[in-house]
Amino acid sequence: MRFDDMLATVLARPAERPVDRVAQWRQLLDLLAQHRPGSDPGLAREALARLQALRPDVPVAIRREIASAFAGRAIPAPLVVFLAADVPVVASAMLSHVQLPEGDWLTVLPRLSPTGRGVLRHRRDLGIRVERALAGFGATDLTLDGIRGSAAGEQTGVEDRRNVLPIANTEEIAEPLAVPPVQALEHGAGEGQIRAIINRIAGFRMGELPPIATADERYALASSFRFETGADGIIRWVEGMPRGPLIGETIATPASGTFGVDAQAPGAFRRRSPFRDARLMIPGDSEAAGEWRIAGVPVFAPETGRFQGYRGTARRPRPEDVAEASLDLYGLGLEADSLRQLVHELRTPLNAIGGFAEMIRRQMRGPVSTVYRERAQMIAEQAGRLLAAVDDLDVAARLETQRLDLQRVDVDLATMLGLICSHHADSIRRHGATLDCDVEPGLPQVTGDPAALRRMLGRLVAGVVALASDENVRVALVARQPAMLELRVSRPERLIGQDEATLLDPGYGVEGDSPDAPLLGLGFSLHLVRRLATAAGGALLVEKDCFLLRLPAAASASHAGAGA
């Protein structure tokens, strides 16, 4: 299939609903980002013009999410210019890591806003010629007005129409832009910040270096320790670090919240196998507090061969650990950025397959027999399931690298749950089971990200429904004090007796023939639900007879964490 055909097909599809416009935005960017031979420049210009028209209809959070997907990639220069013309939070997400040849950077720089060039000044991988060219723009870029506008845009996400450039003539990207006149700074605006900067400069000139904070000093000095666990996985001996914060921590159970170990160490513990670079988070403000990378090997008694526990070491994470966090948490063995690259490459063909199948089903290119329409519908549904799995992987990667931007809006969770249960009612009925959805009247709303909440509820209910057979699945949403909503989903008989560590193992899967069953397995889905719940300020608990999802009501959700 030729690139031109795919791009023309996406451009020909109608985008009347908001969800269709967002989907078309994703598809066009995916296609334009690929360096495929035989592409038609006219179609590329038409696609950029369509993107320009769609931009106001795509939320800033989605635009930033898609721009972040180009991190570390080499994409065409006109696409860099287009994305850099967006609001600062979107432009910076792309410009911070996107790759271009040196010659293209020199051509693109005049078309960037002062904010965009400011982002590039923080990079050290652009080459000496690009750095010199950036320095040449200093007289117009490094102004207080530009800094103030950049900060405001990044904090509020408000559209800055001065940075949205026309792209009607995208081939001539070397044409320099006229720099907007610098506006006078209001009297007193930013005065406190300016005075603080001046005082700091004066202090450095006088040789007065600011003292290192005690916590930072302790963190720098406390860089490693050794530990041993018992056969139950609980740390019982520590050397090189205060024992109090560490004794009693376990490597046998994944963390249910922010603190504890990720799922890599518990997975190795169950298999009695070595592990390395697992993550451990310790609370408090002691020398041991913060993030660690731990490695361990199992120990067996020489006489009997009986398992005795683990011996291991811990170190502070290096910068590359943070920048490219491993997704062993999800049992994939891939780095987060590598996984996101894979996700990006999978979306394009899946979108194309689903789009062509939908065109056949709707007979958009002429009459089609009933048999072919039924096959096209089946293909479109399967492509949709695969895309849902790809999206789950993408969300997991963004959670792991703390790049998932979560909105904070009021959401009617009761209505959302009702729609999800209605969707699965027919599916569960085919297995001789029933689905009862009981929602307490008058429930408050929750404040959170609608897509994340829908993913949590959908994956939790779908995972249970897929395993139910000749039984009744009960779903209940009630209010609990203090200011929490509690979703209780009964565990099907096939899961009775399984402990929490097993259920939340990303590699755990129970075969089910429901078309709505999660493709990545029950363990992956439950682990993703727990991570999203924690990011929303809630929690996923595994009770003896049910799964318990707790989310903060709107009145208290403002205290929830963000990101991962």
N, C-alpha and C positions, 0 to 999 in steps of 0.2 A: 504494500500500500504506500502510495507516494505521499510525501509531506503536504504537497499542495492540495491534494484531494481531502486530506483530513482538515486542514485549515479552512478550506472552502466549505466543507460540510458544517463545521462549527459556526461559521459566519452565517450560513443559511438557516440555521435553526432559530425559531422564534424564541424570544426571551421576554415574555409579557409579565410573568410573576416575579416577585423579588428573588425567590429561590433560584429561578432559571437564570436571572441576571448574574447572581453570584456564581452559579455553576459555569456560565459562559466566561466570566472573568477568569476563573481558575483554568479552564481549558485553553483559552487563548494564550495566557501567560505560559502554560506548560509547553504549548507548541512553539511559541516564539523563542523560548529559551533553548530549544534544541538546534544544534548546528547541523541541519540535514542538507545534503546536496540536492540541487534541483529545485530549491524553493523559489517562489515567484515574488520578487520585490513588491509588485503591486498588491498582492494579497497581504504581505507583511505590513505595508502601509495602511491598508484597509483595516487590518486587525488592530493596529495601534490606534487608529481613529475610533474604532469601536470601543476599545478599552478606555479611551478618553471620555467617550459618552457614557460608559457604564460606571465610571469611577464614583460619581456622586451617589449611586444606588448601592454601593458596596460598603459595609461598615468599616471604619478605620481599623478595628481589631482584626478583621479578616484580611484586609489589605496588608497589614503588618505581618500577619502569620504567613501569608504567601510570600511576601518579600523575604522573610527570614529563611524560607526554604532554599533560596539561592545562595546561602552562605557557603563560601568556599568553592563555588562553581564558576566556570567561565561561560558567560552569556553574551549575546550580541550587544555591541555598543549602543545602538538605538534603544534597546530595551533598558539598558542601564540609565540612559537619559530620561526615559519615560518614568521609571520607578523613582529616580532621584528627584523628579519634579513633584512628587507627592508631599504630604505633610511631613514634618521632620521625623516623627516616630516611625513612619513607614520607610522614608528614604534612608535613615541611619541604619535600620535593620538590614538593608541590602548592602549599603556602601561599606559597612564595617568589615565585610569579608568577601565580597564578590571579586572575581578575578578577571583582569583584562590584560592584553598585551600592552607593553609600554607605549607604543605608538597610539593605540586606541585611547589610553588614559589622557595623553596629551591632546587628543582631539576632543575628548569628552569634557575636560576640565572647564572650558569657557561656557559650556551649557549648564553647568551646575550652579545651584544657589550658593551663597556664602555659607549657609548651614551645611550643605553637602560637602563643600570643600573643607569645612572645619572638621567633619568626621574623618575625611581622608588624612588630615594632618596628624591624626593619632595612630595611623598605620605606619609600619616600618618595613613593609614588603613591596613597596611600589617602585623602587629604583631611584637612583640619584637624579635622573632627568625629571621624573615626575615630582620629586620633592622640590627641586629648584623651580619648576613651573608653579607649584603651589605657593612657594614663597613669593613669587611675583604678584600674586593676587592679594598679598597681605595688606596693602594700602587701602583696599576697598572692603576686604572681608572682616578684618579684625577691628570692628567698631562696636561700641557699646550697644548701639541700636540693634545690630545683628545678633549679639549675644542675648539681649533681652528677648527678642522675638523668638529665638531658638528655644530658650528655656520655657517660654510660655506655651509654645506649640507642643513641646515634649510632655509637659505636665497635663495639658488639657486635651490634647488630641484634636484641637479645633483646626479646621481647614485654613491654611495660609494661602490665599489665592495668588499672592505675589510669586509663589514658588511653582505654581502650576503652569507649565510652559506649553505653548501650542506645538503640535507635532505634525502639522500638515506636510512639512517638508523634512522628513526624518532622515533623508539621505545626506543632506547638507548639515551634518551635526558639527562640522568644524566652524560654522559661522558664530562669531562671538556674540554674547548677549550684552545688551546695555545694562549697566549696573544701576538699580534704582537709587535715587538721591537719598543720602543719609539724613534722617530726621533729627532735629535737635532733641536732646535728652531733657525730660522734664526736671525742673529744679527739685533736688532731693531724691530723685528716683535712683535706687541702688546705692545711695550714699553710704549706708552702713557697710555693705559688702566691699565697696571701693576702699573705704578707710581701713577695713580689716586687711585687705590685700596689701595696702601701702605699709601698714604696720609690720606685716610679716616680712616684706622685702627689706625694710629697715632693720629688722632683727637679724636677718641673715647677713646683711652687710656688716653688722657689728659683731658677728660671730656668735650670736645667741641662738643656738639651735633649740627647738622646742623639745621638751622632755618626752621620752617614750612612755606611753600609757602602761600602767602596771600590767593590765590584762594582756596587752599586746606583747610585752616583754616576756611574760610567763609563757605565752603561746609560742614565741620564737624559740625559747630555750627548751621547752618540753616537746621534743621532736620525735621521740620513739620510746617504746617500752616492750617488755616481754611478758607473756602471760601463759597460764596453763588452766585448763578446764577439767572438771570431773567427767564421768561417763554420761552425766545428764546435760552436758554442754554449758554449765554455769562456771564462770570464771572464779577460781578459788585461790590463785597465786599470781602476784604481779611484781615485777622488778623494773625499776627505772621511772616510776610514777607513783604518786600517792595512791594507796590502795582503796581508800574509802569510796571514791566515785566509781570504781571499776569492779570491785568484788561484788558478786551477785548478778552482774550482767550476763546474759546468755547468748550463745551463738546458735542455739538450737531452734529458736522461734523468731520469725521476722517481726520487725517493729510494727506495732499497731498504730503508731503516730510518728512524730518527728524523730524520737530518740530510740536507739537500739540498732540492730544490724539489718541490712537488706536481705533479700531472699537467697543470695548466693551462698553465704555461710550455712544457713539451715539446710539448703539442698545438699551441700557436701556432707553435712553432719549426718543426714539420713543415709547417705551412701557410704559413710565412713571413708571419704576420699579427701585428698588435700584440696585446698582452695588458696587463692591469692587475690589481693586487691579488692576484697569485699569492703563494704562501707560500714562504719560504726559511728554513731552519733552519741555523745555523752553530754548530759545537761549540766547546768550550773556555771560557775565562774572560776573553778579551780584550774590548776595546770592541766588536768586531764580533760577539761571541757572542750567541746567542739567536735570537729570531724576528723576521723582517722581512716586509714586504709590498713586492713589487717590481713595476715596470711597465717595459715596453720596446717599442721600435718597430724594425722591420727596417731595415737600411741596405743600399742597392744602389749599385754603382758607376755614376756618371753617364754614363760613356762606353759601357760595355758592358751595363749593367743586371744585372751579376752580383751575386749575394747575398754580402755581406761580413760579416754578423753582426748584432748587436743593440746599441743604445744604450739605457740605461735608468737609472732612479732607484730607490732603496730607502728605505723609511721604517719606523719602528717601528709595530707595530699599535696602533690606537686601541681604546678599550674596546668600542666597538660592533663592531669587527672580531672581537674575541674572543667577544663575547656572541652574535653572529649570523654565525658563520663561513660563508663561501660554500662551496657544494658543487660548485664548478667542478672540484674534484678528481675528481668522478665524471661530469663532462661534462653536468651537469643544468642549470646556470645558476640554481639556486634557493638561497635562504638555508636554512640547516639548520632553523630553527624553522618556516619556511614549508613545507618538505618534510614535517616531522613532522606539521604540521597536515593536510596533504594525505593523508598516510598514515592518520591517524586517521579522516578522513572516508571513506576507501576501505574500511577494514576492516569497518565496520558493514554496508553493503549486501552485501559479499562474504560475510560470515558468514551473513547472512540468506538469500542465494541458496543457499549451500552447505547450510544447515540445512533449507530447504524441499525441496531436491532429495533430501537423504538421507531425509527423511520419506516422500517419494513412493517412493523405491527400496525402503524397508523396509515400505511399505504400512501406515504407522502411522495413516492416516486412511481406511482401507478398501482393498478390492481394486483393483489397477491392472494394466493389460495389460502384457505383456512388453515391447512396443515402448516404452511410456512409462517403464518401469523402466530400460530400457537408456539412453534419453535422459537420464533423471534422473541415472544414474550418470556419464554423460559430462559433464553440467553440473557435478556435484559435483567431478569430477576437475579440470575446467578452473578452477573456483572455487578449488580447492586450489592449483593452480599460480599463479594470480594472487595469492593470499594469500602464497605463498612469495616472490614477487617484491616484494610490498608490505613483507614483513618484512625483505627484504634492503635495501630503501631505508631502512627505519627504523633498521636496524643501522648503515648507512652514515652516516646523519645523527647518530646518537649517538656514533659514533666521531669524527666531525668536530668535534663540540662537546664532546667528552670527557665525555659523560654516559652512556657504556655501562659498566654495573657488571658485572664479570666475577667469577664465583665461583672459588674455589681448592679443588677437590676432586680426589681421585685417580680417574682414568678409565682403563678398559681400552681402549686405542686399537685393539688387535688385534681384539677382538670387535666394536667399532664399525665398523671397516673391513670386516670380513667381512660384516656385515649390509648395509652400503651396496653392496658389490660384488654380493651376491646379488640385491639389488633391481634392479640394472641389467643383470644377466646376460641375462634374456629380451629386454630392449629391444635390446641390441647384437646379439643373435643374429638378429633380424629383418633386419638389414642385412648378413648374411653375415659378420659379424666375431665374434671371440671375446674374452673377458675373462679373463685369468689373474691370480689374486690369490695372491700368495706371501707368507706371514707367517712370519718367523723365530720358532722356538719359544722360550719362556721370556723374552719381552720384558718389561721393566719397564713399569709404568703411567706415565702422565703426569699432572701436576697442572695443572688448568685448568678452564675453564668448559665443561660438557658440551655446552650448546647451541652455543657458539662452535666447539668442536672438530667437532661434527657438521656444522655449516654449512661449515667449511673443507673437510673431507673430501668431503662431499656435492657441493659446488659444483665442486670440482676434478675429481672423477671424472665427474660428469654432463657437464661441459663437454667433456671428452675423448671420452667414450662417444658423445655426440651427433654427433661428426664422423667417427667411425670407420666404414669401409666396406670389406668384404672384406680385413680385416687383423686382426692380433692386438694387442690392447692389454694391456700388462703393468703390473701394479700390485704393488709390492714394499714391504714394511715391515720394516726391519732396524734394529738398534742400531748407533750410531756413537759413538765417543769424541770429546770427553769428555761422557758422560752425555746423549747426544742420540738421539732416534728419528728415522729418516729414511724418509720416504715418497717413493718414486720412481714416477712415472706417465709412461709413454712418450707421446711426442707423436705423434698420428696423422699420416698422410702429408699431409693437407691443411694442416697447420701447419708442415711442414718448410720451412726457408728464411726463416720470418718472424722478425725480430729481436725482442728483448725489449721495446723501446719500443713497437713496433706491437702486440704481444700484450697489453700492459698498458694500452694506451690505452682509457679507459672507453667510447669510442665505437666500438671495434673489435668487429665481429661477423661470424661466418661462419655462413651459413645451414645449419641442420641440421633434419631432419624427425623427430628423436626426440621422443617425448612428454615426456621428462625433460630436454630441452635448456633451459638458463637463458633465461628470457624477456628479461632485460635485456642479453643479449649476453655473449660470452665475455670481452671485455676488462673489462667491469664486474665479472664474477664473479671473474676472476683478481686484479683490483685489490683487491676486497673480501677475498679469501683472504689476500693479502699483508698488508693492514692488520691483519686479525685475528691472523695469525701473529706479526707484530711486537708486538702487544699481549700475546700469550701468551709472549713471550720467545724466539720462534723466527724463522723467515724462510722466504720462498718464493723459490727461485732458478729461473731459466730456463736450462736447459742446452741443448746442441745437439740432443739427441735425447729430452729428457724434462723434466718439471717436478719439482722437488725441494723437498719440504716438510719442513723441519726443526723439531722441537719438543723442548723440554727434558724429559728423564725426570724422574720424581717426585723423585729425590734433589736435582736442581738447579733444579727449577721454582720454588722459593721465591724465587729471585733475579729472576724475570720481572717485567716492568713490568705496570702495570695501566691500564685505561682505554683510551687511544688510542695 
